[in-house]
């Protein structure tokens, strides 16, 4: 086994790290406190080729791989969870479905602008009554000549307010046993009848746009069907498998940030005449954090490598997502404990890590769903 990164992957990681530390870091606290989506930062990320990192150059991408993309998500997430989440969603949920399931024309019309950094895409899956039960979609798309007419609502949709289009899942048929047959349809956000509102006041990842969508007789051409009609459910499950790698990478970034802050503070903070890093209680916390961060990172990179190799990665993506996101929460919580009262203050940032990390245990499949996925992969 070779655990070394390639020269290209190392270069990409350094480039993203430098960008995150010089451009995003000075604004990370402000992005959180003001709960404002950093549109200008995403424009710069597009110019650097980050929004098309894992896609081929013929579609406006950078020709990278999943490992490089996971490293990029980690580095951005280490500095700002909000920016990291929106970046991960833009690539894994906004653009990837088009790359994997779109026609050649759809890739040119929809994927290329996203990968080139000309805009963002979003993935409209979750509904008020269809969260973990993704097959319980109530949104409908009925055929009317050469068009679909879509009605329904979506909630908790990342980047929707700033997206050029949204891939919407909708019921296109109900089979004989009463089960929904779902399709994925590309809906430009300037289509009449589509309303997007962003009124959520969130606990964490506050600078990442989260929106509610209402579709009222929204008419789009049937050529906007993504993939095979009535096969949307397996398509978006495959999309979520890839998305879990990026959310896991984001968890590693937040966990690493918590460890970095806690270690630096422990070396500086003096109690009873010496740095608290000399006390075994603190050392054990730091040792556990460091171990879990490294284990989580290795899980993420293995899942990413399997995906790049064209091998089955569903179980490993669930492993990575489950462990890395729960590691992020544990690490952030321990970082606050090590900081003591200062950890509760915004200026020390570790309280933000905990607020941001919690969302990762919920989005793109809760921790409970990951355990179900793993159990099923085991044959249960």
N, C-alpha and C positions, 0 to 999 in steps of 0.2 A: 504493500500500500504506500502511496505517495501522498502525504498530507500537505505538501508544499503548493502554494499558489503559483500560477504561471506569471511570467513577467508582465503580461497584459493586465491580469487581475490585480497585481500589486500596484501597477500604475493607476488603474481606475480607482482603487481604494484610496490611494494618496490624493488623487485629484479631487475626489468627493470629500475627503476629510479636510483638505485645505479650503474648499469652498464652504463647507459647513461651519468651520471654525472662524473664517473671515467674514462671511456674508450673513449666515443665519444666527450664529451665537450672539452677536451684539443685540439682536432683536428678539431672542427667544422668550425672555420674561414679558416683554411688551406684547408679543403675539398671543401669549396666554392671558394676560390681564385684560387686554382690550378685546379678546376673542375675535380678532380680525384675520381673515384669510390673506396670506402674504402673496398676492397676485404677482407682484413684481419679482419676487424670488422665484416663482415658478417660471416666469418668462426667462430668467437667467438660466434656470435649470434646463429649460428647453434648448436654449442656445448652446449649452454645453453637451447636448446630446443625451442627457440623463433620462428624458421621458421616452426615448426610443432605445434604451440601452440593450435590452435582450432581443431586439427585432432585427431582421436582415436590412441591409442598406437599401435594397430596392424598394422597400416600403418606408423609407425615411429614417430607419433605425441606425444604430451604431454598430450592429453586428456582434454584440457581446453575447454573453451566456447567462444562465440563471445564477450561477455562482457569483459572477460580477455584480449582477443586479442585487442579490442578497447582501453583498458587502456594501453596496451603495445605500441600501435601506438602513442597514445597521449604523453606518456613519452619520447619516442624516438624523436618524432616530436618537442617536447618542447626544445630539445637540438640542433637538426639538422634536418631541413626540408628535405635535400637531402637524408639522411639516412632513415628518416621516410617514404619518398615516395617510395624508392626502397624496403623497408621492406613491406609496405602495398601492393605494386604490386606483390612482390614475393609470398605472401600468398594468397591474394584475387584474383589475376588474373593468377598467375603462377600455383598454386597448387589447389585452390578450385574447378575449373572446373573438374579436374580429380576426386576429391572426390565425387562430386555431380553427374557426368555423366559417369564416367569411368567404365569399366568392372572390375571385381575382379583382373584379370591379369594386367590390366593397372594400377590399384592402387598399385599393388606390384612392377611393373616395373618402373613406372614413379612417382607416388606420394610418395612412401616410401623414395626414395633417397632425394627428396626435403624436406619432413617433417623432415628427419633425419639430415638435414643440409649439405648434400653431394654436393649440387649444387642449382642453381636457375632455375626457369621456367619463361617463358614470354608468353604474350597473344597478338597475332598478329591480331588485328582487324582494326585499323585505316589505311586508304589509302589516297593518295593525293586528291582523289575526293569523299571520303566516310568517313566523320567525324561524324557530328551529324546525317547525313543520313546513319546510319550503314547498312541499307539494300541495299545501293547502291554499294556494293562490286563488284569489277571488277576481282579480283583474281579468277582463275578457277582451278578446280580439276577434271580431266577426268579419267574415269576408263579405265585401260589397263590390262586386265587379273586379277591378284590378287593384282594389285597396283593402286595407284592414281598417276597421273602426274600433278604436280601443277605449274602454271605460274602466275606471278603477282608481285606486290610490296606492301609493308607496310611501314608506316612512324610513327614517334613519339612513338616507341615501347620501353617501360621501361625495363631495365635489359637484353635486347636481346644480347648484346655483351658478357655477362657473363653467359648466360643460357645454360643448357644442351639440352634443346629442347624448341620449341615455338609452342603453340597451334594456328594454322593458320585457319582463316575463309576463305572459298572459295565457289564459286558457283558450285554446283554439278548437278544442273538441272534448267531449265527455264520452268515454267508451261505455260499453254495455254494462260493465259492473259498477258504473257510477264514478269511476276515477277520472280525475282531470288529466287531459293531455295538453301539455304546456309547450308554447313556442317562445323563442326570443326574437324580438323585433327592434330594429334600430329606429329611434324616434328623435329627430332634430328638435332641439329645445325651443326653436322659434315657431314650432307647429301650432296653429290655432287650436285652442281647447286644452292646451297643456299649461298648468299653473304650478309654479315652484315657489315655495316659501321656506325661509330658514329662520324659525323663531325659537329653536331649542336653546335653553340656557344650561349648558353642560357642566358636569363636574370636572372633566378633564379633556384633553386634546381640544381645547377651546378654540384654537386658531384653525382647526380643520373644519371646513364647511360641511354641515349635516343638514339635509333638507327633507321636506315633505313634498310629495308630488300628487297632484290630482289630474287625472285624464278624463276629460268630458267630451265624448264623441271626437276623439283625436283621429284624424284620417291620415294614413301614410300608405305609400305604394307597397304592394305585396313583394316587390323586389327588395324591400328592406328587411325581409325575413332573414334572420341569421342562422345559418345551418339548415337542418332538416325540420320541416314542419312537424309539430307534435313531439319533437325530440328535445325540447328545450331543457327538460329536467335533467337528463344525464349530461347535457352540455354544461349546464351551470354547476353541476356537482364537480365536473372535471375542472371548471374554472376555479371553484373554491379550493380544490386541492392545491393548485398553483398559488392561489392567494394566501393560503396558510403558511407557505414558505416565507412569503414577504412579511406577514404579521409576526411570525416567529423571529425573523431577522430584526424587526422593529423592537421586539421584546428583548433581544440580546443587546441592542443598542442602549435601551433604557437601563437595563441591568448593569451594563458596563459603566454608564454614566454615574449610576448610584454608587458602584464600587469605587470609581475614581474619586468622587467627592468625599466619600466616607474615609477612604485611606488617607487622602491629603489632610482632612480635618483631624483625624486621629493622631497624625504625626505632629500637628501644630498645637492642638489643644492640651494644655497642661492641667493636671489635677494631682494633689498630694505630692507636688514637687517634681513630677515627670510627665512626659507625654502619655496620653491615654493609650497609645498604641503599644505601650509596654505592659498593659494589663491583659491577663489571659482571657478575660471575658470579652474584651474587644477583639483580641487576636482571633479567637474562635469564630466570632461573627464574620470578620474579614476573610478568614480562610474558607468558610462555608460559601460566602458570596463569590469568591474567586473561583472555587471549584465548580459551582453551579453555572456561572457564566461561561466557563470553558466547555463544560458538557453541553450546554444549550447551543453554543456556537458550532460545535462539532456535529450536533444533530441537524442543524440548519444546513450546514455545508454538505452533509451527506445527502439530505433530501434534494438539495439543489443539484448536486452531481448526478444523482439518479435520474432526475428530470432531464438534464442535459444529455445523458447517455441513452435516453429513450426507454428507460426501464420503468417498471411500476414503482411509484413513489407515494401512493396514497397513505399507506400505513406510516411511513417515515415522516411525511408532511404532518400527519396528525400527532405523532410523537413530538416533533419539533415545536409545533404550535402550542400543544398542551404544556410541555415542560418549559419552553422559553418564556411564555407569557406568565406562567405562575412563578417562574424564577424572577421575572421583572418585578412582580408585586412583592415577593419576599425580599428582594435586594433593596428596593426602594423603602420598604418598611424598616429594614435594619439600618439603612443609611440615616433615616430620621432618628432612630433610637440612638445611634452613635453620636449624632449631632446634639442630642438632648433638646433643650428648649429652642435652640437656634434652628433645629431641623423643622420646626413648625412655622418658621418665617419664610415668606416668599423669596427674599433676597438670597437665601442659601440654596434655593432651587430643588432640594430633594423632596419637598412636599409635592412639588409639581410632578416629579417622577412617579410618585405613588398614585396621584390622580389620573395621570396619563396611562399608567400600566393597567389599571383596573379595566379599562375599556377593552384591552386586548384579550382578556379572558371571556369576553362576551361576543365581540364582533367576529364575523366570518366563521361562525360555529363556536358555541360556548364550550367551556372546558368539559361539560357533561357530554356534549355531542362528540367531542374528540375521543372521549373514553368509549362511547358507543362505536365509533368508527374503528377504533383499535380492536375492540372486542370482536366485531364482525370480521375483521381481517384475520383474527386468530381462529375463526371458525365457530364462534359462539352463536 
